[in-house]
Amino acid sequence: MSKELTLALLLAPWLDISSHDKANVVIQNLELDSRNISKGTTFVAVKGHAVDGRRFIAAAIEQGANAVIAQACDVHPHGKIETIDGVPVIYLVDLGHHLSDLAQRLYPLTHNKLIGVTGTNGKTTITQLIAQWLDLVEHKAAVMGTTGNGFLSDLQVAKNTTGSAIEILQTLYSLEQQGADYTALEVSSHGLVQGRVKALEFEVGAFSNLSRDHLDYHGTMDEYAEAKFSLFSQHTCKQAVINIDDPVGAEWFHRLDSAIAVSLKPCDYPRAVWAKQVSYSESGITLCFDGVFGTGSFTVPLIGEFNANNVLLAMVTLLCLGIDKQKLIETASSLTPVLGRMELFAAKGKAKVVVDYAHTPDALEKALQALRVHCQGKLWVIFGCGGDRDTGKRPMMASIAEQLADKAILADDNPRSESPDAIVQDMLAGMNRPNLAVVEHSRFAALQFALENSRTEDIILLAGKGHEDYQVMADQTVHYSDRESAIELLEQSL
């Protein structure tokens, strides 16, 4: 960050304030939340979805803001400058759409190469596999996404999969200062639609899959799909890597001139990488591949077909970056499962417990299908659905659980403001034989019941929360972790 960046230089693309007496105020930090303002910080006051930041201009100035950049309106049109207690307040039209470009001027990146991963499921696994692999071949890599931001050894908790436009560039700049050569970002549909990654230049963008999610925000699957596609069509993305085993990905591949197709099945596209053979065992996945980067084979300690897809997407993304293929093959066996993603917990004499983040119909289906291959006994599933979210997926998930698992336990996810009983009733409506399902709202008690009534050869999938260590109730957020429940209950059984 240049300490010599003045207010006039920061705003130059949108407004000429060079003749104003406050033009040379030095901009050192941008902040969207007035509560985080300290002396010398510049407050950016935008009208958000829930809160209008312009209501807090006076508070920000009182806390030491050296300048305010505010969203223009009829009363305060574009280009208007007023002074409050000696502090300039400059109004810009469409400020919300300019945040990424504004932040990029203050937090420029010079050598931190960016990798964007979008899709409904798999983003966390793919980004973390990419970062792990880069570390193994002696590059310094970071991630930004659902499980946190930073280097894998020291992830800082993130509020959202894709943070605000300013937070993203502040974090990327900080990671670059700490030596990051690459950062793999989970790019959400919300983040794309709201322009939070607008100014970023992605060396490679990878697409995993598309299935029902976030319809409470996007309205229709078509709108959700176009939001995801905008990573390739409306953002700077030098190379696209597309999973064509997903029907949406297959369509997108033909809409993108220079994309590379990735598939677990042989294909004859000239720009493609495909699996010639995939085998699954208790110890992991062995994958032989062919295509535009030549042939090779490797083994990774991950479970399930969808993880074969994830790891192949990660490898092709790295090959697009110019990473040596032989080094990737040699280090593949050192990759480790991602926290809360098909994470296995076991104790002698008890059923195995697998904790996974699956919280969409597609993810739950793939997780159960993946575990069926490894399960010698009965396959159990414990899952719930979030409150204040898309209600249409509730019966769908219950139907999938009934079809693919031998025993289903319906528990709470994050009920939020909804009645847990009402959520469960929505789920039961999707089952042909709801009387065979067990309802136990407490996830801990549900796992306890499953362990007490299962056999050694059984597998219990504890789905929906993965890495999360909290549960959102109507009036409070409480500490709760599926991983901790599995560890505690299995230790009790030793």
N, C-alpha and C positions, 0 to 999 in steps of 0.2 A: 504494500500500500504506500503510495507516494505521500509524504508529509507535506508536499508542496501543492497538492491538489486543492484548488480554491473553489469556492461556491460557483464562481463564474465558469470555470473550466468544467466542473461537474455537470452543470446545466446547459452547456454550450449547444448540444445537439437539438435542444428544444426551445431555448430562450437565450437571448443576448442581454445579460445584466452587467456587462463589463463596465458600464458607466456609473453603476450604483455604488454608493459609498460603502456598502457591505460586500462588494464583489470579491474582495480578497480574503474573506473569512476562510480559514483553513479547515477543510473537511477531513476528519480523522476516523470517524465511525458513523454508520447509519443505524437507526433503530426504529422499528415499527411500533414497539410497545412503550408507551410513555412511562410505565412503571420502571423500566430499565434505563431511563435517561440518567446520565451523570454529567458533570461539568465538561463541556467541550463536545458532547455528542450531538449529532444532527438528527432531529426528529422527522420522520416521514409519516405524514398524516393522510391515510387513505380511507376511503369508505369501503369497509369489508362486508362480508356476507352477514355477519352478526353485529358488528360494532363499527361505528363511524369514528375513526381516529381523530377527526378534526375537532371532536368534542373535548379532546385532551391537550389541545395546543397550549392553553394557559398553564396547565399543570406541568407540561414538559419544559416550558420556559422557566417556570419557578424552580424546577429541579436542575437547571443549568444548561439547557440546550443552547448551542451557539447559533443555530439557524433552524428554520422549519420549512420543509418542502411539503406543500399541501395540495390535495386534489381540488381542481377548480370546479366552480359551480356557477349558477346564474348570479348569485350575489357577489362572488369572488371569481371573476372570469380569468381565463388563461393570461398569464403575464402580469397580473396584479401583484404588487409588492407592498406590504404594509410592515410597519415596525411596531413591535410590542415590547416595552421595557428595553429598548435598544437592540432587540433581536429581530432579524429579518424573517418575514413569513412570505414565501414565494408560492404562487398558485400555478399549477400545471394541469392542463387538460389531459384526461385519460392517464393519470399518474399510475393507476394500478397496472396498466399494460406496459408501463415503462420501467417497472421496478427492477427487472432482471438486467436490462441495459444500464440502468442507473448504478446498480450494485457492481456490475462488471467494470465500470469506469474507476471505481474506488478499490476494487479487489481483483486486479487483473491476474490472469494465470499465464505463466510462461513455459513451464515444462511438465505440469501435471496433466497427463493425457487422460481423457474421460471416456468411459465406457458406459453406455446406457442400456439397461435391460428393462423391457416392458412386457406385459402379459398379465393374465389373471393370477396364475399360480407359477411358482418356481423362481420368482425374482430373487428372493433372499438366497436360496440355494445356489443359483447360477452366479450371482455377484460374489458370494463368499467362496465358491469354488475358484472363480477367476482370481480373487485376491490371494487365496491360499497357494494356487499354482504359481502365480507371479512371485510370491515370496520364496517358494521352493526353487525357482530358477534365478534367484538372487536379484530380484527387483523389489522395491519397496512399494507396497500397494495398500490402499485403504478402501473402505466401503462406506456408502451412505444408504440407509434404508430402514426397514421395519425393526430390525433388532438393534439398531444404533448406528452412530457415525464414528468413523475413525479407523485406526489400525485394529486388526482382529484381536490382538492381545490386550486392547484397551478401548473397547467400544463405549461410547457415551450415549446414554438413552436418548432416543429421538421421539418427539411428540407425534410426528406424522411420518408416513413412508417418504413423502417428498415435502421438505420444509418450505418456508416462505422463500421467495426469490432472493431476498437479502440474506437470510440465514444460509441458504445453499452456497452462495458465493463467498460469504464470510468463512464458512467451514472449509470449502475447497481451497481458499487462499491460505488458511491456517495449516491445512494438511500439506500443502506445497512447501510452506515454510519449515515444516517438520520433516521434509525429505521425500514426500510421496512422489513416485514416478508416474503412478497410475491411480485412478480412483474409479471404482465400479459403482454406479448409482442405480438403485431401483427407481424407475420412473413411473409414477402412478398416473392414471387417467386424470385425476383431479389436478395434479401438478402440471400436466400438459395443457389441459383446457384453460387453466387459470394463468398460464404464461410464466410459471415459476422457473422453468428451465430454458426460457426463450433465448437468452444470450449465450448459452453454453454451446461449445463446439465438441461434438462427440466423434471420436475417432472411429468407433464402431457402435452400432445399435443392434441389440439382439431381441427377437420376439419369441416368447415361449409358447403361449397358447391363449385362447380366449374362451371363457365360459361365463355363465350367469353370475354377475356380481355388480354391486353399486347401482342397481337400477333405481334405487331411491333417489339417486343424484342425476343420473344420465337419462332416465325415462325409458329408453328403448335400447335393445341390444345393438341396433345399427348405430345409434349415437355413441354408445360405449365403444364400439369397434373403431369408429372414426376418430374418437379421442385418442385411442392407442396408436392408430396409424399415423397421427400427426407427428409422432416422433421422427418418422421417415419423410413425411411430405411437407411439413411446415417448419422443421427445425434443421439445424446444421448437423447432418449425420453422414459422415464420409463413406461408410460401408455398412450395409444392412445384412444381418444374418438371420434367416427366417426358418422357423420350424414348420416344414410343409406337411408333417404328419397331422397337424391341426388344420381343419378345413378352412378356417379364416386365414391362416398362414399360407396355405396353398394358393388362395385367391390373391393375397397381397404380393406373393412372389412374382406373379405375372404383372402386377402394377408397378413394380420397381425394376428399373432397367439393369442395374448391376448387382442385385442382391445375390447372396450365396444361400442356396437351399441346404437344409440339414434334415436328414431322415434316418429312422431306424430300419428303413426298407430300401433295397436297391432302387436307384432311379437313374435316368439317362440324361438329366440336364447337364449341360457343359459346365455350369458353375454350381457345383453341389458337392457335399460330403455325405456319405451314407454308411450305414453299418452293414457289413457283409455277414457278420455273425454276432449274436449277443447271447451270452449264457449267464444264468443267475444261480447263485449258490448261497449257502449260509454266510460265507465269508465276503460276498460282494458280487460285482458285475465284471465280466470279462467281455471286452468289446473289440472286434476287428473292423477297421474302417477302410474306405477307399474314397477316391474323388479328386477334386481339383488340387489338393495338397499332397497327393500320393497315398500310399498305404501305410498301415501300422496296426498295432494292437496293444492294449493295456488292460490292467485290472484295477478297479477302485473298490474300496470297502463301503459301498452304498447299497441300499435295498430298493428293488423295484424297477419296472420298466420306465416309469416317468423320470426316475433318476438317471437311467441310461440316456434318455433324451436330454436331461439337464446337463450332464457331464459332456455330452457330445457338442451341445451348443456352446458350453464354456470353452472347450478345446478349440473349436472353429473360430470363435471370437479371438482367442489368443493367437492363433495362426494368422488371422487377418492383421494383427498388430505386428507381425514379423517375428514372433517368439519361435525359437528353434523347436521343430517338431520332435526330434529325438530327445531333447531335454524334457519335454512335456511327457513323453511316453515313459521315460526313466523315473520320473517323480510321481506319476499318477497313483502309485500304491501308497504314497505317503499322505494323500488327501484324507481328510477326516469328515465324518457326518457333521452337518450344521446343527447348531443348538436348537432343539425343539422341532427339528425336521426329520421325521422317521427315526427318532432317537430311541435306541433300545436300552431297556433296563431289565436286568435279570437277577434272580436269586435261586439257589439250589432248591429244588422241590416245589417251585411255584411256576405259574404261567409267566411267560414273558410279557412285559408291558412296553408298548411303543407309543411315544408321545409325538404327536404331529400337529401342525398348525392348520390342517385341512378344515376350512370353514365355509367352503362352497360345495355345491353338488358335485361338480367335476373333480375337485380335489379329494373329497371323501370317497368317491367312486374309485379313483386311481390308487388311493392309499389302501383301500380294502382289497382291490385286485392284486396289488403288489404283495401284500401280506399273505394272501391266499396261497401263493406259490411256496411260501416258506412255512406254512402252518400244517403241522402233522395232526393236530387235534381240532378243537372248535375255535372259531374266530369270533371274538367279542368286539363290540364297539360301544364306546361311551361318547356321547356328543350332545350338543345343544345348538340353539340358534340365537343370534343376538336380537335384543329388543331395539325398537326404533329404527329398524333396518328393513330391507326388502322382505316382505312377508311371503312372497311367492315361492321362495326357495325352501321354506320350512317343510311343506309336505314332500317336496322333491328329495330332500336329504333323508327324510325318514323312510321314504320308499326305497332309496338306494341302500340304506342300512338294512332294511328288512330283506332285500333281495340278496345282498352280498355277504352279510354276516350271519352267523348261527345264533347269536344272542345280541340283542340291542338294548341298551340302557339309555333312556332319555334324561339328560341332566341340564342344569342351567349353564349358559355361556356367559354373556354380559346382558342381563335382562334390561338394564337401564330403567326407563320410566314405565315399561310395560309389566303387566302381571306375568310372573313365571308360569303360572297355571295356564294362562291364555296362550302363551307361546307353545307350551307342550301340546295343548289341544290342536293348534294349527299343525303341529308335526304329526300327531297321531292320525289326523285326517288323511295323510298320505299313505297310510299302511292298510294292507288288506286284512291283516289279523292284529289289530292294535292291542288286543288282550294278551298277546304273547310278549309285548314289550314291557320292560321294567321302567317305572318312573321313579327317579331318585334325584331330587333337585340338587342336593349337595354332591359336588363332583368327587370330593374325598370319600364320602360314604358310598358313592356309586362304585369307585374303584375297590374299596374295601369289600363290598358285596361280590364284585366280580372275582377278586382273588380268593375269597372264601368258598366260592362255588365253582371254580374252574380247576382244571387238571394241569399237570406239569407240561404236557404237550400243547396246551392251548396258547393262543396269543390274544392279548387285550389291546385294542387300539383306543387310546385316549386322545380324542380329536377335538380340534377347535381353538386351543389356546397356545400350544407350542411353547415358545420362549417366554410368553407373558407371565408376569408375576403379580397380577392384580385381577380383580373382578369388579365390574361396574354395576352397582345396584341402584335402586330408585333414588336413594338419598345419600349414598356414600360409595366411595371406592375402597375396597378392602384388599388386603394382601392375600393372594392365593396363587399357587403355582402347581400345575400338573406334574412338572418334573419333581418338585419337592414331595408331592403326594406319593409318587411312584417310589422315590428313594426311601421315604419314611415307612411306607407299608411293606415294601420288600425287605427292608432291614428288620422290621418287626418279625418277619417270617423266618429269618435265618435261625 
